[in-house]
Amino acid sequence: MAKEFILDILKKELEGKDLGPKKEEIGRVVSVGDGVVQIEGLPQVMFSEMVDIESKQGSVSAVVLNLEEYTVGAVVLGGDEGIQEGDVVKRTEKVLSLPVGEALLGRVVNPLGQPIDGKGPLNGNVPVLPLERPAPSVIDRESVNTSLATGIKVIDAAIPIGRGQRELIIGDRQVGKTALVLDTILNQLNEPKETRPYCVYVAIGQKLSKVAQLVKELEEKGAMEYTTVVAAGASDPAPLWFIAPFAGCSMGEYFRDKGKDALVLYDDLSKHAWAWRQLSLLLRRPPGREAYPGDIFYLHSRLLERAAKLSKAKGGGSLTALPIVETQLGDISAYIPTNVISITDGQIYLETDLFSKGQRPAVNIGLSVSRVGSSAQTKAMKKVASKLKLELAQFQELAAFVQFSQELDEATRKKIEHGSRLMEILKQNQYSVLPMEEQVCVLFAATSGLVDTIPLEKVREFEAKLLEQLRNLHPDVLKTIRDTKDFDENIQENLQKVAEELHHDFQKTA
């Protein structure tokens, strides 16, 4: 009886289990070089699948990117020093995935989601998402209608960014592109905690010392609590550069799909394109224009299309993308810049000439555009900024026209004086971001002509004193604008009085 009882238990335990020999698909390395391996004997392997290579130095991971008739091409995620011809390759039957979620906030990780900040492993039960995911369909999206404040006057007023938008930041080396996105991350401290976007900063091909400096700045200001930094360093192999922006995108999508807001900053996609060009040439894909493979447009479009404002039925979350592209001598008509311009919803063009003249941020208003426009602005900002872009464009046109003219008529001279003071008030130092309500007050004073009679070199001083008075003596004006997000006649009258009193006092002392 006891034997039969034990047999019954064993039968139940083993019921439905496959006790036959396990099938395992195994291939072998045919050739290896420059981080790329050619493998034969894996006929069922999938694109973007992870494979394990049994090398002398242990198991090495690679991701399959080429599917050919008799071989597959894979790129090694790390060094290929220990891999030799004939090494065994095993399928994992898993696509490349990485950890996401709250555990990564405040951390610096590599493109595989592994911490590199010396703070130990990720805490808790960390969810995992695939590196590549389909973009939300048109039906799952809704129009962009909520502002993503950058804290930078010229952008929030003239080139507004909305939550769910893709806005390109473009310009030459050393014109303040990274400074602009760093300020955007810091400005989210001015947002209420419940609506604050989670930020993911992706550094592609940058020196790790520069990334460490940026992280230190974010930590000191308290912004790392809602930020994850994904770093593919300058010394890292090209495959890590290639997967870095997709990793950052998946980390942002985790929050978007939970009905929250996320912001991903890709710094920069020029280096990402170089990495893909290098990998493609090593994988023996045919080169096209400027040696870039034909799918370089598809590479960036499938990345940036994942940014979206989801409909309420899908949770109402958003993922905003701010990609950076570096130009050579201001040539925005080059291959990669034109590709990314055509994918995004507008661009912020930083110009070297403006930068060298001391205009910080060096935004060229004429070449910068936001296709979302005022639908991503608060009512208050719309009211004060509606004239700004037109006035600046007129000023730049006039300034170019009259630079060789000696005598100016009164109307032209007034327009030039007004425009030059607008340009002066739009100057802003790094790390000095302003909340929406303070920007509205400053821009109101500028567009209403109150600064036109102040000497040009004193305009920034007038701005600082106006903000100081509002913060210390009239906080109710700022609070009303912040709470109502409107700029009604009562607030305008109060602000006009404050600005005129200061203007009067200022002219006495000036």
BELWO-V299377 format. One record per residue. N is the residue number from 0. RES is the residue in one small letter. OMEGA is omega in whole degrees, -180 to 180 (none if undefined). Layout:
n: [N/N]
res: [RES/RES]
omega: [OMEGA/OMEGA]
This chain:
n: [0/1/2/3/4/5/6/7/8/9/10/11/12/13/14/15/16/17/18/19/20/21/22/23/24/25/26/27/28/29/30/31/32/33/34/35/36/37/38/39/40/41/42/43/44/45/46/47/48/49/50/51/52/53/54/55/56/57/58/59/60/61/62/63/64/65/66/67/68/69/70/71/72/73/74/75/76/77/78/79/80/81/82/83/84/85/86/87/88/89/90/91/92/93/94/95/96/97/98/99/100/101/102/103/104/105/106/107/108/109/110/111/112/113/114/115/116/117/118/119/120/121/122/123/124/125/126/127/128/129/130/131/132/133/134/135/136/137/138/139/140/141/142/143/144/145/146/147/148/149/150/151/152/153/154/155/156/157/158/159/160/161/162/163/164/165/166/167/168/169/170/171/172/173/174/175/176/177/178/179/180/181/182/183/184/185/186/187/188/189/190/191/192/193/194/195/196/197/198/199/200/201/202/203/204/205/206/207/208/209/210/211/212/213/214/215/216/217/218/219/220/221/222/223/224/225/226/227/228/229/230/231/232/233/234/235/236/237/238/239/240/241/242/243/244/245/246/247/248/249/250/251/252/253/254/255/256/257/258/259/260/261/262/263/264/265/266/267/268/269/270/271/272/273/274/275/276/277/278/279/280/281/282/283/284/285/286/287/288/289/290/291/292/293/294/295/296/297/298/299/300/301/302/303/304/305/306/307/308/309/310/311/312/313/314/315/316/317/318/319/320/321/322/323/324/325/326/327/328/329/330/331/332/333/334/335/336/337/338/339/340/341/342/343/344/345/346/347/348/349/350/351/352/353/354/355/356/357/358/359/360/361/362/363/364/365/366/367/368/369/370/371/372/373/374/375/376/377/378/379/380/381/382/383/384/385/386/387/388/389/390/391/392/393/394/395/396/397/398/399/400/401/402/403/404/405/406/407/408/409/410/411/412/413/414/415/416/417/418/419/420/421/422/423/424/425/426/427/428/429/430/431/432/433/434/435/436/437/438/439/440/441/442/443/444/445/446/447/448/449/450/451/452/453/454/455/456/457/458/459/460/461/462/463/464/465/466/467/468/469/470/471/472/473/474/475/476/477/478/479/480/481/482/483/484/485/486/487/488/489/490/491/492/493/494/495/496/497/498/499/500/501/502/503/504/505/506/507/508/509]
res: [m/a/k/e/f/i/l/d/i/l/k/k/e/l/e/g/k/d/l/g/p/k/k/e/e/i/g/r/v/v/s/v/g/d/g/v/v/q/i/e/g/l/p/q/v/m/f/s/e/m/v/d/i/e/s/k/q/g/s/v/s/a/v/v/l/n/l/e/e/y/t/v/g/a/v/v/l/g/g/d/e/g/i/q/e/g/d/v/v/k/r/t/e/k/v/l/s/l/p/v/g/e/a/l/l/g/r/v/v/n/p/l/g/q/p/i/d/g/k/g/p/l/n/g/n/v/p/v/l/p/l/e/r/p/a/p/s/v/i/d/r/e/s/v/n/t/s/l/a/t/g/i/k/v/i/d/a/a/i/p/i/g/r/g/q/r/e/l/i/i/g/d/r/q/v/g/k/t/a/l/v/l/d/t/i/l/n/q/l/n/e/p/k/e/t/r/p/y/c/v/y/v/a/i/g/q/k/l/s/k/v/a/q/l/v/k/e/l/e/e/k/g/a/m/e/y/t/t/v/v/a/a/g/a/s/d/p/a/p/l/w/f/i/a/p/f/a/g/c/s/m/g/e/y/f/r/d/k/g/k/d/a/l/v/l/y/d/d/l/s/k/h/a/w/a/w/r/q/l/s/l/l/l/r/r/p/p/g/r/e/a/y/p/g/d/i/f/y/l/h/s/r/l/l/e/r/a/a/k/l/s/k/a/k/g/g/g/s/l/t/a/l/p/i/v/e/t/q/l/g/d/i/s/a/y/i/p/t/n/v/i/s/i/t/d/g/q/i/y/l/e/t/d/l/f/s/k/g/q/r/p/a/v/n/i/g/l/s/v/s/r/v/g/s/s/a/q/t/k/a/m/k/k/v/a/s/k/l/k/l/e/l/a/q/f/q/e/l/a/a/f/v/q/f/s/q/e/l/d/e/a/t/r/k/k/i/e/h/g/s/r/l/m/e/i/l/k/q/n/q/y/s/v/l/p/m/e/e/q/v/c/v/l/f/a/a/t/s/g/l/v/d/t/i/p/l/e/k/v/r/e/f/e/a/k/l/l/e/q/l/r/n/l/h/p/d/v/l/k/t/i/r/d/t/k/d/f/d/e/n/i/q/e/n/l/q/k/v/a/e/e/l/h/h/d/f/q/k/t/a]
omega: [-178/-179/-179/180/180/179/178/180/-179/179/179/-179/-174/-177/177/-180/179/-177/179/180/-179/177/179/-180/-175/175/178/178/178/179/180/178/177/176/-180/178/173/-174/174/175/176/-174/-176/-175/-177/173/179/178/175/173/179/179/180/-178/179/-178/180/-177/180/180/174/180/-174/-180/180/176/-178/-173/-176/-178/170/177/180/176/-176/178/-176/-179/179/-173/-175/-175/-180/176/180/179/-179/178/-179/175/173/-176/177/175/-178/-179/-179/180/179/172/-175/-178/-178/180/-179/-176/171/-176/173/-177/176/179/180/-178/177/-176/178/-179/178/-177/177/-176/171/-179/-171/177/-178/176/176/-180/-179/178/179/177/178/-180/-180/-178/-178/-176/167/-175/-180/-175/-178/-177/167/-173/178/-176/-179/-170/-174/-178/-177/-179/-171/-177/-172/178/179/179/-176/-178/171/-177/-177/172/-170/179/-180/176/172/174/174/-180/180/179/-179/-179/177/177/179/177/-178/-178/-180/173/178/-179/175/-175/-175/180/-177/178/172/-174/174/179/-178/178/-177/175/179/175/-178/177/178/178/-180/178/180/180/179/179/-180/-180/-178/-178/178/-176/-178/-178/177/-175/170/177/177/-174/168/-171/-179/-178/180/180/-176/179/179/174/-176/-175/-175/-178/178/177/179/-180/179/179/178/-179/178/180/179/-177/176/178/180/179/178/180/179/-178/-177/-175/1/-174/174/179/177/178/178/-179/-180/176/-180/-179/-178/180/178/177/178/172/-175/178/178/-177/-178/178/174/178/-176/-176/-178/177/-180/179/-177/-179/-179/174/-173/178/180/174/-175/167/-176/178/-179/179/-180/176/176/178/179/173/180/-180/174/178/175/174/180/178/176/-180/174/-176/180/178/177/-170/-177/177/-179/176/-173/177/-177/180/-172/-178/-179/-180/173/-175/177/-171/-178/-179/179/-180/-178/176/177/177/-180/-6/-172/-175/174/-174/-176/-177/180/-178/171/-176/176/173/-171/177/178/179/173/179/-178/-179/178/-175/-176/-174/-174/-178/-167/-174/180/-179/179/179/178/180/-179/179/179/-178/178/-175/-172/-176/179/-176/-178/-175/-180/174/-173/-177/180/-179/-180/179/-179/178/179/-179/-179/178/173/179/-179/-177/177/176/-177/179/177/180/180/-179/-179/174/-174/-174/179/176/-179/-179/-180/-178/177/180/-178/-175/180/174/-177/-178/-174/-178/178/178/-173/-176/-179/-175/-179/179/177/179/-178/-178/178/180/180/179/-179/-178/-173/-172/-177/-179/180/178/180/-178/-179/179/-178/-176/-176/-175/179/-177/-173/-173/180/179/-180/-179/180/-179/179/-180/-179/-177/-179/177/-180/-180/180/179/-176/-179/177/-176/-175/none]
